[in-house]
Amino acid sequence: MKMLDRSKQPEIQEIPFPSLLPIEKRELSNGVEMYVLRGGTQEIVEIDIITKSGTLFSERGFVARPTADLLGEGAGKYTSKDLASLFDFYGVMVSGSAGTVTSELTLVGLTKYMDKCLEGVEMIVKNPHFPQKELELYVETRRQKFLTQMQKTKYRASRLAKRALFSADSRYSRVLELSDIESLNRDMLQAFHAKMYIPQGAKIIVSGLPDEALLRRIEQIFGDTWKGGNAIETNLMPSYSDDVKMIFDEYDAAKQNTIYMTTKMPTMNDPDCMYLDILNMVFGGYFGSRLMTNIREEKGLTYGISSSYSVNNLSGSHVICSNVKSDMYELVVDEIWKEMKKLCEQPISKEELDVVKNYIRGNFLQNFDNVLSVVESYKSLILTGKDMSYYRRRYDVLNNVTAEDLMRVAQKYYKQENYHVVISGKRKESLYGRQNAAE
């Protein structure tokens, strides 16, 4: 048996593009699109019921999320306790969530027991109670959570940055206020549910190892008998602020300061977005990034700093965030600008680029290592109208990207003058004047 020579680093092998599981598209009798993704070795099924009922569709800022959160607190003939007992008995996990455009109700459990829980799920989607007692408890819990979050500089800074990035009349600029929580009532939830939890625009994704009997049952529940009105027309395109802002949120109780920078970026429909994803990883997207190496490892100015490029088919943004000692935020801001400038002026070395490319490849493969991971990747494509070739193109860009490509997009988008800068915490007078204090 040949022994490994552990004194030599193993050769880096190029990771091939993974084989993607096929996905079947069906249309229920009422027009709801159902996607079936078969895979795995265990008799497990995940069902995602997705409706166009995200936060952008609510007239006020805090209705979509509590509607999704409280769906399971009693529905139809079931009380909250009945539903909990039903799902616990069959070992089915049920959860609801709301994003900016869509809300999701997700079920995960054994294939053989899923049918026994579908009647309860049907009632949750079609006829939730939103009982007053549970609503009051929810409001008080969210109230306490909000008050706690407002003591955290990162939360305070992210709210101000969101308001700075988007124009005041844009629904994207809305942030949660205490009054939104305290004024929430049952009529609001029932009205929003009646308008938005409808088959028009809804999608159902079934993954794992479903049998045909289960799929026919889903057709009966969410095809033949699921009725609803017309979807509300809402402008989902964001509008951005024309003025770049520098804001200081004076918070003397802060134990540390938060630096939060953000700017507009292109959507996933722009070819540059694939290069920006790689550039962000070099800049601050993983532990070995330039921001972490400089500001944490070499200078010890922060425990952690990161940048993220968030993108979908409607909007894109770049965020840089770090918690730092209250007397060090000036220096950290300067170092962030220096690292950004370097990416615009100096090509990244082949060695650094190879490390980043392999890191991204590894992360990419993790998204396809089991059927329940795969469905999350497919879901984002389904909801944005993309096909599976999108991932192939991303992988090709990753394999062929050059230092010149990254410097080009850095020069185009990494411009200091375009970034809104928010500092939350204790003030040092030398960098920010009092006139920029947050209201």
N, C-alpha and C positions, 0 to 999 in steps of 0.2 A: 504493500500500500504506500503510495507516494505521500510524503509529508509536506505540509504547507510550509513555505518559507515566509515566516511572519516578519522578517526584517524588511521585506519589500511590500510596498503598497500595491494592492491588486489593481490591475488595469481597469480603467473606466470603460464600461461597455455601453454602447448606444442603446437606449430603451426603445423598442419598436412600438408603434401605435397599437393600442389594445383592440381586440376584436369586440365590436359592440353588439349587444343583444338586440335582436329585431323587436320592434314595437308594432303592435297591431292597432289600427284605428277603426272604431265602430261609431255609428251614430244611432242614438236611441230615438224612439218614435217621436219625441218632442223636440228633437234637434240637439240635445245635449251630446257633446263629443265624449266618447269613452275610449281610453287608451289602455291596452293590455300588454304588460311587459312580463313575460314568463322567464323564470330563471331561479337558480338556487337548488339546493338538495333537500331542504326542510319544508314540510307542509305548512308554510307560513304565508299569510297574505297581508298586504297593506292596501288600504283603500283610502284615497285622497279625494274628497269632494270639495271642489274649488268653485267659488262664486265670485262675481265681480262686486264685491262689497267691502273694499278696502277703505282706508281713512280718507282718500281723496273724494269719495262719493258722499261723505257726510257733510251736511251743511255746517255743523259745528265740529270742533276738533276732537271731542271725546265721546263718540257714539259707536263707531265701527268696532273698536277693540273690546269694550265691555259687552257688546252684542255677541261677539265670537266667544268671549270668555264665559258667558253665562248661558250659552245654549244648552248645556247639559244639566242645568239646575231645575230639572222638571220639564216634561214635555208630553203632550197628549194625555194618555191615561197613566203615565208614569210620574211619580214624585222624584225629587232629587235622590232620595234614598233608594227608591226602586231601581233607578238607572245605575247607580253605583253598585248595588247588589248584583244586578244582571251582568254588568261588564266584569265585575270581580269574579263572579262564579265561573265564567267561561274564560277568564284570563285574557280579555280583550282590552287593550289600552286605547282610550279615546281622548283626543285633545283638540282644542280649537285655537286658532291664531288668526290675526289680521295683519296684513301688510298695507302698503300704500295703495295698491290697486285691487288685490284679491284677498279673500279670507279663505281659510282652509279648515275642514274638519277631517281629522286623520284617525283611522282605525288600524290597529296592528294586532293580529292574533292568529291562532291556528286555523287552517282552512276548514276543518271539520266543524268548528264551532262558530264560524263567522255568520252563517245564515241565521243562527239562533239569536243574534244580537241586532240584526238588520231592522227589525220592527222598531226597536228603541231608537236606532239611528234615524230611521225615517221620521219619527216623531220629533226628534231634535231639530232636523232640518226644516220640517214643514210646520210644526206647531209647538214651539217652545213657550214655556210659561213666563219666564223672567219673574219669579216670585218676589214679592216685596221684601220679605225677610232676608233672602239671600242677596238681593240687591243692596240693602242697607249695610250688610256685612261687607260686601264687596267695596262699596263706596268708602267705608271707614278704613278698610285695609289699604286701598289705593291712596287715600288721603294721608295716612301715616307714611306710606312709602314715598309719596311726593315730598313731604316735609323733610324726610331723611335725605332724599336725593338732592334737595336744594341746599344741603349743607356740604355737598361735594363739589369741588371746583370744576371737575371734569364735566359733570352734568350741567352746571351753570354755563360753562364755556360753550358746550355743544349747542345749547339752546340759542345763545347769542349768535353763534356762527351760522346757524340755520336761518335765522332772521336776516343776517347780513347778506348771505348768498342769494336768497330768493327775494323777489320784489314783494312789497307789503301786501299787494292784492292777490298774491299767489297762494293757493292752498298748501303748497309745499313749505311755505314759511311759517305755518301754524305750529305752535308749541303748546304743550299742556299747561294749563293754569289751574290753580286751586279751585277757582270758581267753576271751571268745567266739570270737575269731579263732584263738587258739592251740589251742583244744580242738576245732576243726572237723575232722570226719573224713568219709571217703567214705560210710560207712553212713548218716550223717545226711542227706546229699544224696540218696542213692538212696531212702531211706524217704520223704523229703519229696516227691520227684518222683513216686513211685508213688501217693501219697495225693492229690496236688493237681493234677498235670498230666493231667487227665481231661476227657472231653467235657462232663460235667455242668457247666453254667454257663459254658462256653467260648463265645467269639464270634470270628468271623473277619471282618475288614473288608478288602475288595479295592477299590482305588481306582486311577484312571488310565484306561488303555484296555485292559482285559482282553478276550480273545475267549472265546467260549463253550466252546471246547475246553479252555482253561485252567480255567474254572470247573467243568467236568465232572471234570477231573483232581483238583481240590481236593475235590470231593464224594467221589471214590473214596478218597482218602487220609484225609481227616478226617471222612468220614461213614460209609461202609460198613465200614471196617476199624479205626476208632479206638474202642477199648473202654476201659472203666475202671469203678471202683467208685463208690460214692456219696460226694458231697461231705461234708466234715466240718462239722458245725454249729458255728459260732463266733459269739459275740456281737461284732458289729462296732461297736456304739454306744460312744462314748467316755464315760468318767466323769471328772469334773473335781475338782480339789482345792477344798476349802471354804475353805482358809486362803490369803489373799493374802500372798505372800512378798517380802521384800526381801533379796537375797543378795549378798554380796561374796565373790568368788573371788580370794583373794590370790595373785598370781602375780608375784613380784618380777623375773622374767626378762623381763617384758613390755616391749616398746618403746612401746606405747601401750595405752590402756584401751578396752574395748568396753562400750558401753551396749546392753542388750538388754531390751526391755519386751514383754510379751505379755499377752493376755487372751482369754477366750472370746467368740466372736461367733456370731450365728445362722447356720444352714445355708442352702443355696441354695433350700430349700423355703419359707423365710420371705420375704415380700414386701420386707422392709426390706433384704435383702442387695443388691438392685440399687442402692438409694440409698447404702448403705455403700460400695459399690465406687466411686461417684463422689466421695463424701466423702473416702475414702482418697486419691484422686488429688489433691484440693485440699490435703490435709494433708501428704502426703509421698510421693506415688506417682510423681512425675516431676521432671525437673530444675528446672522452674519452680514447684515446690510451695512451700508456706509454710515448711516445715522447712528446705528448701534455701536459700530466700531469706533467712531470718533467720539460721540458724546457720552456714551456709557463706558466702553472699555478703556479708551485712552485718557479721557479727561475726567471720568467719574462724576459727571454733572447730573446724572439721572439714573434711576434704577431701570427704566425702560423708555424707549421712544419708538414710534412706529409711523408709517405712512400707509394709506390704503387708497386704492382706486376703486370706487364703487360705480358700477355701470349697469344699465339695462337699455331697453330699446327706446326709453323716453328721456332719460337724463343720465348725466355722468358727473362725478365730482372727485376731487382729490383732497384728502384730509391728512394732515400731519399733527400728531398729538403727543404730548409728554407732560408728566408731572415732575416738577423740579423744586429745589429749595427756593424759598421766597426771594432770596437775594441773588439768585443765579439766572433768572429768566432772560435778562439782557444778553448774557453770554451765549446761552443756548440758542436764542433766536439768531444771533450773528452766525453761529456755527451751522445752523440749518441753511441759511442763505449761502454760506460758503460752499457747502456740499452740493447745493442745487446748481451753483455757478460752475463748479468743476464738471458736472455732468454735461453742461452746455458747451464747455470749452475743451475738454480733454476726453479723447476716446477711451472707453473702458478697455482694460487689458483682456487678452484672450483667456488667461487663467481665471480671472474673476468672472468673466462671462460664462465660461464652461461650468463653473461651480453653480451659478445661478440657474443656468439652463437645466442642469441635472436635478437641482432642488425642485424646480417647477415640474419637471417630468415625474418625479417621485410623487409629488402632491396630486398631479393629474391622474396617475394610476390608482391612487387611493380612492378616487371618486368612482372607480369602476371595479372595485375588488369584490363586491357582492351586489345582489340584485336590489337591496334596499338603498345602497349607496348610489347605484346607477339611476334609480328612479328620481333622485334629487337632481341629478345632472340633466336628465331628460325633461324634468318638469320645467326647468328654467327655459329650455328651448321651446317647449309647447306653449308656454305662457307668453313668449315673445315672438312667436310666429317663425322661429327658425327650424331648419331641418338638421339631421344628424351630420351633414357635411360641415357644419359650423365648427365642430370639434376637430375634424380632420384639417381644416384650414388653420385653426389655432396651432395645432401640432406642427404643421409645415412651417408656419411663421417662426415658431420657437426653434426648430432645427436649423433654419436658414438665417436667423437674425444676425446682423453684424454690429460691430461697435459704431459704425457710421449711421446705421438705422436708428440706434438709440440716441445718438447725439443729435440727429435731425429732429426727432420728436421732443427731445429735451429743450432744444432751442425754440421750438414752436410753442410749447405749452408750459414749461417750467420758467415762468417769468415772475420775478418777485413782485412787480407792480400789480399783478393780477390777483394776489392772494389777500383775502380778508384775514386779519390777525386778531385773535381774541386772547387776552390774558385775564385769568380769573385768580384773585388772591390778594396778597399784600403788595402795595405799590412801592416801586423805586422811582423817584421823581425824574431821574436823568433821561429816561427814554420816552416816557409817555406823559403828555401834559394832561392837566385836569379836564380840559375841554373834551377829551375823548372818553370820559368815564361813561359807563353804561347807565342808562336811565333806569 
